[in-house]
Each structure stands twice: as C-alpha cells, then as structure tokens.
Amino acid sequence: MIAFNPSMLRLAAVRAGRAATLLALLGTAVLAQAQEPAPAPANAIESISANQQGANVIVKVQLKNPPAKLPIGFAITNPPRIALDFGATVNATGKNTQDMNLGELRSVNVVQAGERSRLVFNLKRALNYATTIDGNAIILTIDSSGGLAQAVDARGLPVLPATPVAAAPPGRQLLRDMDFRRGSSGEGRIVVDLPNSQVAVDVRQVATGVVVDFLKTGVPETLRRRLDVRDFGTPVALVTTVPQGDNTRMTIEAHGLWEQSVYQSDTQLVIDVKPIKEDVNKLTQGTQGYRGEKLSFNFQNVEVRAALQAIADISGLNIITSDSVAGNLTLRLKEVPWDQALDVVLQAKGLDMRKNGTVLWIAPKEELLTKEKLELEQRAQIADLEPLKSEIFQLNYQKADAFKNVFGLDGSGADSKNRVLSKRGSAIIEPRTNQLFVTDIASKLEDIRKLISKTDVASKQVLIEARIVEANDTFTRNLGAKLGFADMRTIRGGDAGYQLGTSNTRVGIGGNMTGVGETTGQIKLTDASYNNTQFVSLPAAAINGAAAGNLAVSLFSSAANRFLNLELSALEADGTGKIISSPRVITADKAVALIEQGVELPYQVATSSGATSIVFRKANLRLEVTPQITPDGNVVIDVDVNKDSVGQETRAGFAIDTKHVKTQVMVENGGTVVLGGIYQQIERNTVAKVPLLGDVPVLGYLFRNTSRTNDKTELLVFITPKIVAERLSTR
C-alpha cells in the first residue's frame, strides 16, 4: 500500500544487493532540499527511545532544541528500512547503533555526514510510517498492521498533519474522472482524477494485469463501467471500475508481454501499461529505452531540487541545476527505472537536461535552447573571421575526379548545394598527379582529412572459383523375336548361293514384320539341298547407336523343302558421361567480373533491302559475378552462369542448347554453394507387335518387340568465393 502524507517524503527503492551499498548510494538524497547554503549546526540528537502501543511502534527522537520542520524521510523495501534526515543537526547520543527489538523494529543506526545526521530504522518487513513534532522531539509512528500510518504524539494521541491539507468536500470523497489514452510508444494509459492529493492508493501487479485500490474513496455511477479498449492496439484489453465497500477497485486486464508504471502529479494519477518487445539476447525483458534500476518514489510537496538530488545519489551521476530551477511537486512513482523517473520530473516541471560524461546540467528548456542558439551563432561568427589554411592531399586508391561530388563542384567548377566545404573554402582537383589542393578553415580541413582516410582505401579482392558439372546417364534395352517360313521347292537349282525367283514362297512373321533375314531382296543359302541343319547367324545391327546381337535357329524341315526359322534379338546398353568446366576469376569488392569461352556461330539474316547479312550468336561458357564483402566476413554474390553448346542442325543453321543460372546468394568466406541443379529425365517404353498374334499368352513373345530407354541429365554449378588476404608491407 502507498500512503500519502503531506508532511512526509517517502522514497521506496526496490533493489537487490547489499544493504550497505544501497544506503551509500542514497547518501544525502534529500539533504540538499534548501537552495541556500546549509546553516551551522544548531541542533543535536540527544536520545532515541521506543515503545509499543497496540500494533504500532512509537519512536521518540529527543532533540536539543525544537525542530523548525519535520525531517525528510524515505523508505526502502528491500531491505526494509526507514530513513530520517535531520539538517543542521549533529549526533549527541554518543553511539552509532542502538538495538531496539520491539515489534517489527530491530535497531536504529545514527550516521552523521558533515553538519547533518541520518537515522536508519531497520525493520523486519516493509511498513508505512508517519512523523510529527512534539516539543523538542520528533515522534515516528510505524504502523505494524500494514495499513496507513497515523501520526501520534508522545502520549499516543492522534495529531493533525503538520502541513495544512486542503479541506475535503462535504460527504464522502469520490473519484472525479477517468480516461483511457494510447501513448506514443503503444502503451495503454489510464488517467484518474482524484478528489484531492491525499487519497491513499494501493497498486499491485497480478498475473492477469494490474489492480488499483483507492482507499476511503467512492466512485460515481457514471464511472462504474467496464471499458473494452482492445481497438486501441495496446496491451490493455479491459478496464473495470467497481465499488468495493468503502473503497474503489480498478482492475486492468492486459495481455502479452507488458510492464506497468504508476506516477501521480498533484491530483492526477497515471497508470501506464507498456508493451515489451521480446529480445532473445536479454535474460530478462524490461522497459524500452530505460535501463536504470527500478525504484518507487512518493514525493509530497517536495522541492524539485531535493527530488533531483535523490535521483542523482541513486544513479551515481553529478547533477548541476540552474538557478532558475525552483518550485515544489507532488509525485508518485512505483516500480519505475530511475532514468524514467528523471524524465517524469523534468516533464512535470518543463525542464530539460544536457549530459557531458557523468555530469547532467538541468535547466528550463527555453534557457537551454537560448544558450545553445548563442553558442551556434558565436561559432558561425568565428568561422567567418577565422583565417584560411591550405593543404595538399595525395590520393592513393581513389581517383581525384571522384571528389568533385564530395566538394560540391560540377563540371564547370561552379559550386553546388552539396559542398562539404565552408562558404569561404575552395578546392582544386589535379587528375594528373591525383592530388587535391584544398583551402579552408582548420576545422573543415580536419573533416576532409577524416573523409579521405575513410574513403581512400584499397578495395578488397575476391577470388571466385566455379565448377560447372554436366552429367548424363543413359540406359537402353531391346528384346524381340522374328519367326520366318520359307518354301524351298520353287528355288531353282544351282550351286551355293541360290537366287530367289518371283515364284518363291517365303513368309516372314515377327515383332517388326521383317521376318528372317531380308523380307525383300535376296536370300543366300550355304547349301542348295538345304538339309535342314541348324544354323546361327549374328549380324551386327545398330539399335539406338549400339550393336544388337541376333540369334537365328532353324526349327524343323520336311523333305528339305520347307523350313521354319526363329530369330531372337537382344540389346542392352548402359553409359555414363560427365563434362566439367572450371572457370575462375578475381575481382575487387562490388566490381563486375566476366569470363567466357566458346564459339560464335554465323547466321544469315535478311535485311530490309532484300539482301542478306551475317550475324553471329555465341555458344559458350560464360561466368559473370559481382561480389560484395559483408562486415562479418561473408560474401554476397550476384552470379550469372551460361553453359551453351552447339545443338542440332536446322535449315536456318545450328541450334544452341542453353543452360542458364542467375541468382544472388550469400556464402561464407571459403565456403561453397551449389546452384542450378537442372535435372532432366527421359523414359520411353516402345512395343512393336503383330496384331492379335502378339497378344497371345506366352506365344505372343514370338510376335512382338519391346524397347526401353531411360536417359538422365543434370547440370550443377558450384561457386566458391575466397577473400584475398591483404598484404601487409613493413618498412
């Protein structure tokens, strides 16, 4: 629970780590509240005593003289402690530590820093507190019940706040208004107008969102509603406000990754639910743009300088505030980074800051802008009066003409709008010696020197090695049978080598209808009597470019006059081939390189006048690459590969078989990437048979021929870039 008290400054910082380090960082967080120099010590802490009244612990700090005002205090939740700072007060107790062991109070530490003292109350758990002045003593009330602390005097009677509080409206106090907005960073912002700045607000984060309880405060009928704000595009989905007894509860339902922050300025309470963009490289997800440790502030009518000093002690930065920084503020921040808290304070009071190392200068925005404007005007006046200097720059790798654009000079030497020289500067470009003659003020000459050192550098070179592989795999198989029948009775006599006459009776039946031997033409027999002896003939017949084997057998003969022959043919051919091309080229970074080899084929082309002319087309191996070296050492390649060859001859000339690959790819230095992969497969099955007879089971094999072809071709392109190592010259 966060309790507001007009006489109290509470700074709750949730931090992990050592308690001693935390208190050292807080240091004198709020001891610099006053703008005037601290007066000489006029008071002293004489004794510290405590007693328990019910659930509360009452601590009495006895001073030498009546205090002029309440000490500035703040609380720390981890570890649980309460600190009170006394200005112009010394430690007169004679000891720095005092054990109490009373209720939730363990001990008290007294720390004196210069002319001021701090009391640190070590608690068992985080509790609320209240302070009041009772004569020469400061009475600290620690509410052990965990509720809102009520200040009491030494007798235990409630006392009125030391600072006047605005009178509450008659009757029960009610919330004035509530609004929902979408922030510039996509956060859901709920703005609540409180009836006064003293409303106690309890804000806690749950798994489904944020729960806000307004203690002792009601809600009018117009604000008792359930807002569906999904259309705003924020982590907030629903905002529900309902009464709960004497209190009012607001439930904020959120989704996704988010975090909440709460702050109050006077009577306006702002609850921000911000989206978190998940970063896989971070162990934890946090506020976008803020990296400070999360803290909780509760400022009640405190001076701006004191709030800034508290943030300075926590952050470790040195803050210088302008004399024009003044005023008070009431601010509540819960679980926000300290740098975000600083931005909230600056925005609330119209301030701005300028950082130089670990020093922050804080002043009103108008004052800072005016000062910077004066500085710029002074620099411009100095540049107009500063003497000119001349310098010669020798270029090693860049061409001098390339700096015409850099100096804003066109071809005629006239100045352009893009010049980097001052309005009094001039430059002469000497292409023969590759030098630059520049005249300008010293600061511009230094800028040009840095520019040349960054641009006039040797370009890295890349060696591109390519392997272009064209592989093929062919397979052919032929099976067939030929059945032939011949009548030899009509063959006229003679010796060996009888000639078939016109009256020959000869029938050829087979899968390709060619019969045995030649169906037309001549047939030669080795014996005129043809005694029906079995014979084998193996002629060399070309089938698809391969030699086929034929086997012919005489099946039977009757009186040597008729015979029946069976001829079987078979072929199986299997072949593989591979064509490898290995072009390589070296080129500079971001420069195009081209290498090609091949032939140019002439073609006749008709002109408009009717005549013909000869043109040439290339059938070659071509490799064109453009490498780009990335900052992490990889290479981005624009590659264009052609593998052309002479194809079939046509009436118009030879055709060109083209294989082309064009792409962009990123490869690591020395790595290999495979491109292309143009794969082609041709499968062909052919059956030639005698109608009807070829379909007869089993016997049908004697009357048909089968052919099977399976050809495979594939083109692969292997690209390997290698960054050429720079040679280091020693002098």
Order of alpha helices (4+ residues) and beta strands (2+ residues): beta-alpha-beta-beta-beta-beta-beta-beta-beta-beta-beta-beta-beta-beta-beta-beta-beta-beta-beta-beta-beta-beta-alpha-beta-beta-alpha-beta-beta-alpha-beta-beta-beta-alpha-beta-beta-beta-beta-beta-beta-beta-beta-beta-beta-beta-beta-beta-beta
